[in-house]
Amino acid sequence: MKIINYISICAALLISTSSCISRKQAQDQKQADVSYPKFTRKDSLQGALNQFRTCYDVQQYTLTIDVNPEKKHLQGFVDIQFKVVQQTQKIQVDLFKNMRMDSIVFQGKRMKFTREHNAVFITVPLLTAGTTQTIRCYYQGKPIEAPRPPWEGGFVWKKDEQKNPWIGVACELIGSSLWWPCKDHLSDEPDNGVIMNVTVPQGLKVVANGKLIEQKSLNQKDTYTWQTKYAINNYNVTLYIGKFEHFSETYRGIDTTFTLDYYVLPEHLEKTKLIFQQTPNILKYFESIYGPYPWAREGFKLVGSPYEGMEHQTAIAYGTGFKTHHLGFDYIILHESVHEWWGNSISVDDFSDIFMHEGFATYSEALFVEHTYGVKEAERYMLKYAGYIKNKNPLVGPRNVNFWDYKDTDPYMKGAWTLHGLRFVINNDSLFFDILKTYYNTRAYSIVTVKDFTEYTKQKTGMNLDWYFAQYLYKRHIPTLEYKASQHENIVSIEMRWTNVGDDFKLPIQIDLNGEPIRIVPTTTIQRFVFHNVTEIQINPYKVYFAAKKVESFK
């Protein structure tokens, strides 16, 4: 086998099937930098903070609602307890315009309000900074039905095999105000959690976030009260309704013991008893690399849902149809469980930084595979994910417009590869995993940003990583390694440089020489690397995300 041909084959592989996307994408240098929709006033009303939102800080929500499955209708009220941050006579809450706001009551009196798109502006008596107040919003309506949950969100009204109602809701991007009045912005999680009183036709069960506090029956209806005392982002507030069977087990974590509860339809009971057996091992691994499960006081739940899955805090939606990866693990349990650390305990304040949720969760899958099945399986796992990367937009998106293109898988797959490449650049696994663990533990139960993570990483490593983060987080184009190779007997000479990058870009790559790894650092200047006594050589496609392009000459 000629060595140069072997390099060429590897390079072609990099462009076509590996972590380095397609030829068309790699060669496309003339597209616009970004591809975003035209944003409107409606987008900024939901996505941006104004004086009528920043003037108050939500402390707790109490939802009291009656769910009518036959009519697909909700009716009830929400108490919003908040602390006044700045003196004001007007506040903004949010409720989708297809839902009717019947009245808003403050201190026993009805308040005047106006609506603009999905925003509700309430005129109140002068509120003094530092005081704690409660406002009650009475509302009703038929919430939007999800066309493709959980990605295109809304309510899901289905039937089980016995034709009983089976109901859920997923609203991560679209917003929780599609079904209940709230301050629908990621930056303000209720500090003292949520109480949910849900009334349903007798015989149905309700599962929600936190712990079941009470169940009572009256007039052919059952009311379930669930409560989480932890802060929670609004889209994680959820409910499941159905004729569920319940089973549980005790989990002994690294510093405490709590219950794993499983709620599933009767027809799924036996299958889930088998598949859910993997849950403790998954949690144990994530506890080992990130720290204790964050919601131990309220336990962990997997709930059979009428849609694929969603990381609802302490009440994860499970609906894969019992399809497992060929290695044997269940993707939904794996991915959604790690969101309890990355996405729920640590949360972002704007979808522009959703990489902090999805990139970390997706890379955590690969870390689990590496730990459980070995490095080679993890490499194959990551290589498959690379095929889904589109490079359509930068990983960090526009702020203040509540935007995240759910069809763009890059926050997941490219996000995972960005972390994987960072691991290779740091070149110290102990340090890399320490960064993940200490960053999580110092930021647990708080709002974070991408910038905060990158600054923390630079501080911990002592490395100038601006060139790396600028390329992979804030630009959409893939780094392209141009190279030209020559061979004389068993000596191989390779000239190479990075293109499609900033001037200071210096991404290392791995050359596998005679089966041994060699780390080299190409730059944007043409460099020649000479290798002696070569019997086999290839560019390793598993360490960093890039494209390779063989050239006859450098222009």
C-alpha positions as CSV (number, residue, x, y, z in Angstrom):
1,M,0.0,0.0,0.0
2,K,1.4,3.4,-0.9
3,I,1.6,5.7,2.0
4,I,0.5,8.8,0.2
5,N,-2.6,7.0,-1.1
6,Y,-3.4,6.0,2.4
7,I,-3.2,9.6,3.5
8,S,-5.5,10.6,0.6
9,I,-8.0,7.9,1.6
10,C,-8.1,9.2,5.1
11,A,-8.5,12.7,4.0
12,A,-11.4,11.8,1.7
13,L,-13.0,10.0,4.7
14,L,-12.6,13.1,6.8
15,I,-14.5,15.2,4.2
16,S,-17.2,12.8,3.4
17,T,-18.1,10.7,6.4
18,S,-16.3,11.7,9.6
19,S,-16.3,14.5,12.0
20,C,-15.6,16.8,9.1
21,I,-18.9,16.9,7.2
22,S,-19.6,16.8,3.5
23,R,-17.6,18.1,0.5
24,K,-20.4,20.5,-0.3
25,Q,-20.3,22.1,3.1
26,A,-16.6,22.1,3.4
27,Q,-16.2,23.8,0.0
28,D,-19.0,26.3,0.4
29,Q,-17.2,29.5,1.4
30,K,-19.6,32.0,-0.2
31,Q,-22.8,31.5,1.8
32,A,-24.0,34.2,4.2
33,D,-22.6,33.9,7.6
34,V,-25.9,33.2,9.3
35,S,-29.4,32.1,8.3
36,Y,-31.9,33.5,10.8
37,P,-35.6,34.4,10.4
38,K,-36.7,38.0,10.4
39,F,-37.4,38.8,14.1
40,T,-40.5,40.8,15.1
41,R,-41.9,42.7,18.1
42,K,-43.6,39.4,19.2
43,D,-40.2,37.7,19.4
44,S,-38.7,40.5,21.6
45,L,-41.7,40.6,23.8
46,Q,-41.1,37.1,24.8
47,G,-37.3,36.9,24.5
48,A,-36.1,40.3,25.9
49,L,-36.2,41.8,29.3
50,N,-38.0,45.2,29.7
51,Q,-38.7,47.3,32.7
52,F,-42.0,45.6,33.3
53,R,-40.2,42.3,33.7
54,T,-37.0,43.3,35.5
55,C,-39.1,45.2,38.1
56,Y,-40.0,41.9,39.8
57,D,-38.5,38.6,40.7
58,V,-40.8,35.5,40.8
59,Q,-40.6,33.6,44.1
60,Q,-43.3,30.9,43.6
61,Y,-46.0,29.8,41.2
62,T,-49.2,28.0,42.4
63,L,-51.2,26.5,39.5
64,T,-54.8,25.4,40.2
65,I,-56.3,24.0,37.0
66,D,-59.1,21.7,35.9
67,V,-58.2,19.6,32.8
68,N,-61.1,18.5,30.6
69,P,-59.6,15.7,28.3
70,E,-62.8,15.4,26.2
71,K,-62.9,19.1,25.3
72,K,-59.1,19.5,25.4
73,H,-59.7,22.5,27.7
74,L,-58.0,24.0,30.7
75,Q,-59.6,26.3,33.3
76,G,-58.3,27.7,36.5
77,F,-55.9,30.3,38.0
78,V,-52.3,30.9,38.8
79,D,-51.0,32.7,41.8
80,I,-47.7,34.5,41.1
81,Q,-45.8,35.4,44.2
82,F,-43.0,37.9,43.5
83,K,-40.6,40.2,45.1
84,V,-40.6,43.8,43.9
85,V,-37.1,44.7,42.6
86,Q,-37.9,48.2,41.4
87,Q,-40.8,50.5,42.1
88,T,-43.5,50.1,39.5
89,Q,-47.1,50.5,38.6
90,K,-47.1,48.0,35.7
91,I,-45.8,44.5,35.2
92,Q,-45.7,42.0,32.3
93,V,-46.9,38.4,32.5
94,D,-47.3,36.2,29.5
95,L,-50.2,34.0,28.2
96,F,-50.7,32.9,24.6
97,K,-53.4,35.0,22.9
98,N,-55.5,31.9,22.1
99,M,-56.0,31.5,25.9
100,R,-58.5,33.8,27.6
101,M,-57.4,35.8,30.5
102,D,-60.7,36.1,32.5
103,S,-59.5,38.4,35.2
104,I,-56.5,39.4,37.2
105,V,-56.9,40.0,40.9
106,F,-54.4,41.9,43.2
107,Q,-55.2,42.5,46.9
108,G,-58.8,41.5,46.4
109,K,-59.4,43.8,43.5
110,R,-59.6,43.3,39.8
111,M,-56.8,44.9,37.9
112,K,-56.9,46.5,34.4
113,F,-54.7,44.8,31.8
114,T,-53.9,45.1,28.1
115,R,-52.6,42.4,25.7
116,E,-50.0,42.7,22.9
117,H,-49.4,39.4,21.1
118,N,-48.8,37.0,24.0
119,A,-47.7,39.6,26.5
120,V,-50.1,40.8,29.2
121,F,-49.5,44.2,30.8
122,I,-51.1,44.7,34.2
123,T,-51.7,48.0,35.8
124,V,-51.2,47.8,39.6
125,P,-51.1,50.2,42.5
126,L,-47.6,51.5,43.2
127,L,-45.4,48.6,44.2
128,T,-42.5,49.4,46.6
129,A,-39.1,47.8,46.1
130,G,-38.3,45.1,48.6
131,T,-41.9,44.0,49.2
132,T,-43.4,40.6,48.4
133,Q,-46.7,40.5,46.5
134,T,-49.1,38.0,45.0
135,I,-51.2,38.4,41.9
136,R,-53.8,35.9,40.7
137,C,-54.6,35.3,37.1
138,Y,-57.8,33.5,36.2
139,Y,-57.7,32.0,32.7
140,Q,-59.1,29.3,30.4
141,G,-58.9,27.9,26.9
142,K,-57.7,25.2,24.6
143,P,-53.9,25.3,24.5
144,I,-52.0,24.9,21.3
145,E,-51.6,21.2,20.3
146,A,-48.1,20.1,19.6
147,P,-47.6,19.3,15.9
148,R,-44.3,17.5,16.6
149,P,-43.5,17.2,20.2
150,P,-41.2,17.8,21.9
151,W,-39.5,19.9,19.2
152,E,-42.6,21.7,18.1
153,G,-44.3,22.1,21.4
154,G,-47.8,22.2,22.9
155,F,-50.3,20.0,24.5
156,V,-50.5,16.3,23.5
157,W,-53.9,14.7,23.8
158,K,-53.7,10.9,23.0
159,K,-55.4,7.7,24.1
160,D,-53.8,4.5,25.4
161,E,-54.7,1.1,24.1
162,Q,-57.8,1.0,26.3
163,K,-58.9,4.4,24.9
164,N,-58.2,6.2,28.2
165,P,-56.9,9.7,28.0
166,W,-53.1,10.0,27.9
167,I,-52.0,13.6,28.1
168,G,-48.8,15.6,28.3
169,V,-47.2,18.9,27.4
170,A,-43.8,19.9,26.0
171,C,-43.0,23.6,25.5
172,E,-39.3,24.2,25.8
173,L,-38.9,26.6,22.9
174,I,-42.4,27.8,22.3
175,G,-42.8,28.7,26.0
176,S,-44.8,27.7,29.0
177,S,-47.2,30.6,28.6
178,L,-48.9,28.5,25.9
179,W,-50.8,26.8,28.8
180,W,-50.4,28.9,32.0
181,P,-49.8,32.6,32.8
182,C,-46.3,33.3,34.0
183,K,-43.2,35.5,33.5
184,D,-42.1,33.5,30.5
185,H,-38.4,34.2,30.4
186,L,-35.5,31.8,31.1
187,S,-33.8,34.3,33.4
188,D,-36.4,34.2,36.1
189,E,-36.9,30.8,37.8
190,P,-39.2,30.8,40.8
191,D,-36.9,30.7,43.7
192,N,-39.2,28.6,45.9
193,G,-40.5,26.4,43.2
194,V,-44.0,25.5,42.0
195,I,-47.2,24.1,43.5
196,M,-49.5,22.4,41.1
197,N,-53.1,21.5,41.9
198,V,-54.5,19.5,38.9
199,T,-58.1,18.2,38.7
200,V,-59.0,15.5,36.3
201,P,-61.8,13.0,35.7
202,Q,-61.9,10.3,38.4
203,G,-59.7,7.3,37.7
204,L,-57.0,9.2,35.9
205,K,-53.6,9.9,37.6
206,V,-51.6,13.1,37.5
207,V,-47.8,13.1,37.7
208,A,-45.9,16.4,37.9
209,N,-42.6,17.9,39.2
210,G,-41.4,17.3,42.7
211,K,-43.3,15.3,45.3
212,L,-47.0,14.3,45.5
213,I,-48.4,16.2,48.5
214,E,-52.1,15.3,48.4
215,Q,-54.7,13.5,46.4
216,K,-58.4,14.0,47.1
217,S,-61.7,13.1,45.3
218,L,-64.9,15.2,44.9
219,N,-67.8,15.2,42.5
220,Q,-66.4,12.4,40.2
221,K,-63.1,14.2,40.0
222,D,-59.7,13.7,41.5
223,T,-57.3,16.5,42.4
224,Y,-53.6,15.9,42.7
225,T,-51.2,18.3,44.4
226,W,-47.6,18.2,43.4
227,Q,-44.9,20.5,44.7
228,T,-41.2,21.2,43.9
229,K,-39.4,23.4,46.3
230,Y,-36.5,23.8,44.0
231,A,-36.1,26.6,41.5
232,I,-37.2,25.4,38.1
233,N,-37.2,26.9,34.6
234,N,-40.7,27.4,33.3
235,Y,-40.6,25.0,30.4
236,N,-39.7,22.2,32.8
237,V,-43.0,22.7,34.7
238,T,-45.1,19.9,33.4
239,L,-47.9,17.4,34.0
240,Y,-48.7,13.9,32.7
241,I,-52.2,12.5,32.9
242,G,-53.1,8.9,32.3
243,K,-54.1,5.5,33.9
244,F,-50.5,5.0,35.1
245,E,-49.1,2.0,36.9
246,H,-46.4,2.9,39.4
247,F,-43.3,1.0,40.6
248,S,-40.1,2.2,42.3
249,E,-36.7,1.4,43.6
250,T,-34.3,2.8,46.2
251,Y,-31.2,4.5,44.8
252,R,-28.1,4.9,46.9
253,G,-26.2,7.8,45.5
254,I,-22.8,9.1,46.4
255,D,-24.0,11.1,49.4
256,T,-27.7,10.3,49.9
257,T,-30.4,7.7,49.3
258,F,-33.6,8.6,47.4
259,T,-36.4,6.9,45.4
260,L,-36.5,6.3,41.6
261,D,-40.2,6.4,40.7
262,Y,-41.6,5.0,37.4
263,Y,-45.1,5.8,36.1
264,V,-46.1,3.9,32.9
265,L,-49.2,2.7,31.1
266,P,-50.3,-0.9,32.0
267,E,-49.5,-2.1,28.5
268,H,-45.9,-0.9,28.9
269,L,-45.3,-2.2,32.4
270,E,-43.3,-5.3,31.7
271,K,-41.1,-3.7,29.0
272,T,-40.3,-0.7,31.2
273,K,-39.4,-2.9,34.1
274,L,-36.6,-4.3,31.9
275,I,-35.5,-1.2,30.2
276,F,-35.6,1.0,33.3
277,Q,-33.1,-1.3,35.1
278,Q,-30.3,0.7,33.5
279,T,-31.3,3.9,35.2
280,P,-29.3,3.5,38.4
281,N,-26.1,2.8,36.5
282,I,-26.6,5.9,34.4
283,L,-27.2,8.1,37.4
284,K,-24.2,6.6,39.2
285,Y,-21.9,7.5,36.3
286,F,-23.1,11.1,36.0
287,E,-22.8,11.5,39.8
288,S,-19.2,10.2,39.5
289,I,-18.1,12.8,36.9
290,Y,-20.3,15.8,37.9
291,G,-21.4,15.4,41.5
292,P,-24.5,14.5,43.4
293,Y,-27.9,14.2,41.7
294,P,-29.2,17.7,42.2
295,W,-32.8,17.0,43.3
296,A,-32.4,14.2,45.8
297,R,-34.9,15.6,48.3
298,E,-37.6,15.1,45.6
299,G,-36.4,12.0,43.9
300,F,-36.2,11.0,40.3
301,K,-39.0,10.0,38.0
302,L,-39.4,8.5,34.5
303,V,-42.9,9.0,33.2
304,G,-44.5,7.3,30.2
305,S,-45.3,10.2,27.8
306,P,-47.2,10.4,24.5
307,Y,-44.1,11.9,22.9
308,E,-40.5,10.9,22.6
309,G,-38.9,12.5,25.6
310,M,-38.1,15.7,27.5
311,E,-36.0,16.6,30.5
312,H,-38.8,17.9,32.8
313,Q,-37.1,18.4,36.1
314,T,-37.6,15.4,38.5
315,A,-40.2,14.0,36.0
316,I,-38.5,13.0,32.8
317,A,-40.7,12.2,29.8
318,Y,-40.0,8.8,28.4
319,G,-41.6,7.8,25.1
320,T,-39.1,6.1,22.8
321,G,-41.2,3.1,22.0
322,F,-38.5,1.0,23.8
323,K,-35.9,1.3,21.1
324,T,-32.4,0.8,22.5
325,H,-29.0,1.6,21.1
326,H,-27.2,-1.4,19.6
327,L,-24.9,-1.3,22.6
328,G,-27.9,-1.8,24.9
329,F,-28.6,1.5,26.5
330,D,-31.7,3.6,26.1
331,Y,-30.9,7.0,24.5
332,I,-33.7,8.9,26.1
333,I,-32.9,7.7,29.6
334,L,-29.2,8.6,29.0
335,H,-29.7,12.0,27.4
336,E,-32.6,13.3,29.4
337,S,-31.2,12.2,32.8
338,V,-27.9,14.1,32.4
339,H,-30.0,17.2,31.7
340,E,-30.8,17.2,35.4
341,W,-27.2,18.5,35.8
342,W,-26.8,20.3,32.5
343,G,-29.9,22.2,31.7
344,N,-32.0,22.0,34.9
345,S,-29.6,22.6,37.7
346,I,-27.3,24.7,35.5
347,S,-29.6,26.7,33.2
348,V,-29.1,29.5,30.6
349,D,-31.0,32.7,30.6
350,D,-31.4,32.8,26.8
351,F,-31.7,30.2,24.0
352,S,-28.7,31.8,22.3
353,D,-26.6,29.8,24.8
354,I,-28.5,26.5,24.5
355,F,-25.2,24.8,23.8
356,M,-24.7,24.8,27.5
357,H,-27.7,22.4,27.8
358,E,-27.6,20.3,24.7
359,G,-23.9,20.2,23.8
360,F,-23.0,19.1,27.3
361,A,-25.8,16.6,27.5
362,T,-24.9,15.1,24.1
363,Y,-21.2,14.9,25.0
364,S,-22.1,13.3,28.3
365,E,-23.7,10.5,26.3
366,A,-20.4,9.9,24.5
367,L,-18.5,10.0,27.9
368,F,-20.9,7.3,29.2
369,V,-20.2,5.2,26.2
370,E,-16.5,5.6,26.6
371,H,-16.7,4.7,30.3
372,T,-19.0,1.7,29.7
373,Y,-18.0,0.3,26.3
374,G,-14.5,1.7,25.6
375,V,-12.8,4.4,23.6
376,K,-13.4,2.7,20.2
377,E,-17.2,2.6,20.7
378,A,-17.1,6.2,21.9
379,E,-15.2,7.2,18.7
380,R,-17.8,5.5,16.6
381,Y,-20.6,7.2,18.5
382,M,-19.1,10.6,18.0
383,L,-18.4,9.9,14.3
384,K,-22.0,9.1,13.7
385,Y,-23.1,12.4,15.4
386,A,-20.7,14.3,13.2
387,G,-22.8,13.3,10.2
388,Y,-25.7,15.4,11.5
389,I,-23.7,18.6,11.8
390,K,-25.0,21.3,9.4
391,N,-22.8,24.4,10.1
392,K,-25.8,26.5,9.2
393,N,-25.3,29.0,12.1
394,P,-22.9,29.7,14.9
395,L,-23.5,27.7,18.1
396,V,-24.1,30.9,20.0
397,G,-27.2,32.5,18.5
398,P,-29.0,35.8,18.7
399,R,-30.1,37.0,22.1
400,N,-33.4,38.5,23.3
401,V,-35.6,37.0,20.6
402,N,-36.4,33.6,22.1
403,F,-34.8,31.9,19.1
404,W,-33.5,28.4,18.7
405,D,-34.0,26.5,15.4
406,Y,-35.1,23.0,16.6
407,K,-34.3,21.6,13.2
408,D,-30.7,22.5,13.6
409,T,-28.9,19.7,15.4
410,D,-25.7,21.7,15.8
411,P,-26.2,22.7,19.5
412,Y,-26.3,18.9,20.2
413,M,-23.8,17.4,17.8
414,K,-21.4,20.2,17.0
415,G,-21.7,21.2,20.7
416,A,-20.5,17.8,21.7
417,W,-17.7,17.9,19.2
418,T,-16.7,21.4,20.5
419,L,-16.3,19.9,24.0
420,H,-14.5,16.8,22.6
421,G,-12.1,19.0,20.7
422,L,-11.5,21.2,23.7
423,R,-10.5,18.0,25.6
424,F,-7.9,17.3,22.9
425,V,-6.6,20.9,22.9
426,I,-6.2,20.9,26.7
427,N,-4.4,17.6,26.4
428,N,-4.9,16.7,30.0
429,D,-7.9,14.5,30.8
430,S,-7.6,15.0,34.6
431,L,-7.7,18.8,34.1
432,F,-10.5,18.6,31.5
433,F,-12.8,16.5,33.7
434,D,-11.9,18.7,36.7
435,I,-13.1,21.7,34.7
436,L,-16.4,20.0,34.0
437,K,-16.9,18.9,37.6
438,T,-15.8,22.1,39.3
439,Y,-17.6,24.3,36.9
440,Y,-20.9,22.4,37.5
441,N,-20.5,22.3,41.3
442,T,-19.6,26.0,41.6
443,R,-22.6,26.9,39.4
444,A,-25.2,24.3,40.5
445,Y,-28.7,25.7,40.9
446,S,-27.9,28.9,39.0
447,I,-28.1,30.7,35.7
448,V,-25.0,30.5,33.5
449,T,-23.8,31.7,30.1
450,V,-21.4,30.4,27.4
451,K,-19.1,33.3,28.1
452,D,-18.9,32.4,31.8
453,F,-17.9,28.8,30.9
454,T,-15.2,29.9,28.4
455,E,-13.7,32.4,30.8
456,Y,-13.7,29.7,33.6
457,T,-12.0,27.3,31.3
458,K,-9.3,29.8,30.3
459,Q,-8.7,30.6,33.9
460,K,-8.4,26.9,35.0
461,T,-6.1,25.9,32.1
462,G,-4.0,29.1,32.0
463,M,-4.3,28.8,28.2
464,N,-5.3,31.4,25.7
465,L,-8.3,29.6,24.1
466,D,-9.9,32.6,22.5
467,W,-9.0,31.3,19.0
468,Y,-10.7,28.0,19.7
469,F,-13.9,29.4,21.2
470,A,-14.2,32.1,18.5
471,Q,-14.1,29.5,15.8
472,Y,-16.3,26.8,17.2
473,L,-18.9,28.9,19.2
474,Y,-19.2,32.2,17.3
475,K,-18.5,31.2,13.6
476,R,-20.4,28.7,11.6
477,H,-17.7,27.6,9.1
478,I,-15.7,24.4,9.6
479,P,-11.9,24.7,9.9
480,T,-10.3,23.2,6.8
481,L,-6.9,21.6,6.8
482,E,-5.3,22.0,3.4
483,Y,-2.4,19.6,2.8
484,K,0.0,18.3,0.2
485,A,1.9,15.1,0.7
486,S,5.0,13.6,-0.9
487,Q,6.8,10.3,-0.3
488,H,10.4,9.1,-0.9
489,E,10.9,5.5,0.1
490,N,9.8,5.4,3.8
491,I,10.0,9.2,4.3
492,V,6.7,11.1,4.1
493,S,6.6,14.9,3.9
494,I,3.3,16.7,4.5
495,E,2.8,20.4,4.0
496,M,-0.3,21.8,5.6
497,R,-2.1,24.9,6.8
498,W,-5.5,25.9,8.3
499,T,-8.0,27.8,6.2
500,N,-11.5,29.1,6.8
501,V,-10.3,30.3,10.2
502,G,-9.0,33.3,12.1
503,D,-5.4,34.3,11.7
504,D,-4.5,33.0,15.2
505,F,-6.1,29.6,14.8
506,K,-3.7,26.8,15.9
507,L,-5.7,23.6,16.3
508,P,-3.6,20.5,17.0
509,I,-4.4,17.3,15.2
510,Q,-3.3,13.8,15.7
511,I,-1.2,11.8,13.1
512,D,-1.2,8.1,13.7
513,L,2.3,7.0,12.6
514,N,3.0,3.3,12.5
515,G,0.1,2.9,15.0
516,E,1.5,5.5,17.4
517,P,-0.1,8.9,18.0
518,I,1.8,12.0,17.1
519,R,0.5,15.4,18.0
520,I,1.2,18.3,15.6
521,V,0.0,21.9,15.5
522,P,-0.7,23.3,12.1
523,T,-1.3,27.0,11.8
524,T,-2.6,29.4,9.1
525,T,1.0,29.5,7.7
526,I,2.2,26.7,5.5
527,Q,4.3,24.2,7.5
528,R,6.2,21.1,6.5
529,F,6.2,18.0,8.7
530,V,8.6,15.2,7.8
531,F,8.1,11.7,9.1
532,H,10.8,8.9,8.9
533,N,10.6,5.2,8.8
534,V,6.9,5.2,7.9
535,T,5.0,2.0,7.3
536,E,1.6,3.4,8.0
537,I,0.3,7.0,8.5
538,Q,-3.1,8.6,8.8
539,I,-4.8,11.7,10.0
540,N,-6.8,10.8,13.0
541,P,-10.5,11.8,12.5
542,Y,-11.6,11.2,16.1
543,K,-10.0,14.0,18.1
544,V,-11.2,17.3,16.7
545,Y,-13.8,18.6,14.3
546,F,-12.4,19.7,11.0
547,A,-12.3,19.1,7.2
548,A,-9.3,18.0,5.3
549,K,-8.6,19.0,1.7
550,K,-5.8,17.7,-0.5
551,V,-4.3,20.3,-2.8
552,E,-1.8,20.1,-5.6
553,S,-0.4,23.5,-4.7
554,F,-1.2,26.3,-2.1
555,K,-2.7,29.5,-3.4
